[in-house]
Amino acid sequence: MPKRPRVLIAEDHPGVAKAVCRLLALDCEVVGTVADGSAVLEAAQRLQPDVTVVDVNLPNLNGLEACRQIMEMNPNAKVIVFSALHDPRVAQDAAEAGAAAFVSKMAVDDGDLPSTIRRLCSD
């Protein structure tokens, strides 16, 4: 049986964080959830997840800057930027910040997030 990817989630809306945890629990081991951009930096370093899912709009440090800093700490990190904004510029900004992928929150029910995590962890 393949190893379940270890995932850290940074999402400041408790209902969304809970839904994402529930969605990922089937395929992944959720190693932590944080609700703050600066907290995700410490958690990523401490927990060493296979994938970090970062919301764009986080308090204290936005998700794009958090992604940038995670990539500086660990160039091999895999970060998925997650946003309700379905804007191609946000996806481009995520790529420029070093994100391995961008997933729209609107596509969560379509299974985009779990399938993206599986793809990143099989590379």
N, C-alpha and C positions, 0 to 999 in steps of 0.2 A: 504494500500500500504506500503510495507516495506521501511524502511529508507534507503536512498542512502548513501553508504559508503563515508566518507570524506577522500580524498586522497591527499597527498603531493608528488610531483614528484621532484626528484633531477637528472637532466640530463643536461650535458654541451653542447650538440649539439642542437641548436635552432630548427632545422628541426625535429629532433627526438622528442624533448619535445613537439612541436606543434602536431605532429602526435599522440603521446601518449595521450595528452589532448583530442584530437578529438575522439580517440578510446574510452576513458573512459567516455566521456561526456554523453553517452547514459545511463550508469548504475550508475555512480558515480558523486559526487560533488568534482571537483578538487579545493582544497582550496588554493593551491599555487604551484608555480614552482620555483626552484632555480637551479643555474648552478655551484654550488661550494660546496665542501664537508663540509666546516666549516659553510656555510650559512644554510645547512640542519639541523644542530644541533639546531640553534636558532629558525628556522622556526618550527621544530617539537615540541619544547617546547612551543612556542607561540601559534601555531595553533591547537595542540592536534589532529592530524588526526587519523582516524581509522586505516589507512594503509599508510606507507611511502614507496615509490618506489625509490630505490637508484641505480644509475648506478655505476658499479665497478670503472671505470676510471674517477674520478672527480678531478678537480684541487684543490690544497691546502690540501685536506684530502681525501684519497681514500674512495670509497664506503664501503669497508669492515670495515675500521676503523670507519667510520661514523656510520655504523650499530652497531658496538661494543659499541660506546659511547651513541647512542640513547638507547640501551638496558640497559646500566648502569643508565641512567637518568630515564628510565621508563621500568621496567622489563615486563610490560604488553603490551608494544608497539608491533605492528605487522609491520615488515620490510620485503619487498620483494627486494632482490638483483637482478638487471637487468643487463645483459651483452651481448655484441656481441660475447664474447669468449664462444664457446661451448665446454668447458673443464670441465670434471668431478671434477678436483681439485678445480676449482673456486666455483662450487656448494658446495663442501665439506668445503672450506674455509668460504663460506657464512653461512653454518649451524653452524660452529664453532664460528662465530662472533655473532650468536644469531638470524640470519634471520629465519623468519617463512617459507620462500620459496625462490626458485631461479627460475627465468624465463629468457630464452634466448630471445634476441631481434629478433632472426631469427624466433621465434614462435609467434611473435606479431600478424601477420595476421591470425593465427589459433585461435585467441581468448583466448590464454593461460593466458594473463595478467588479463582481466576482470573476467574470470572464477576462477582464483586463488584468486583475491580480494573477489569475492562473497563467496568462500569457507571459507576464513579466517574470514570474517565478520559474517558468520553463525555459527561458532564454539562457 
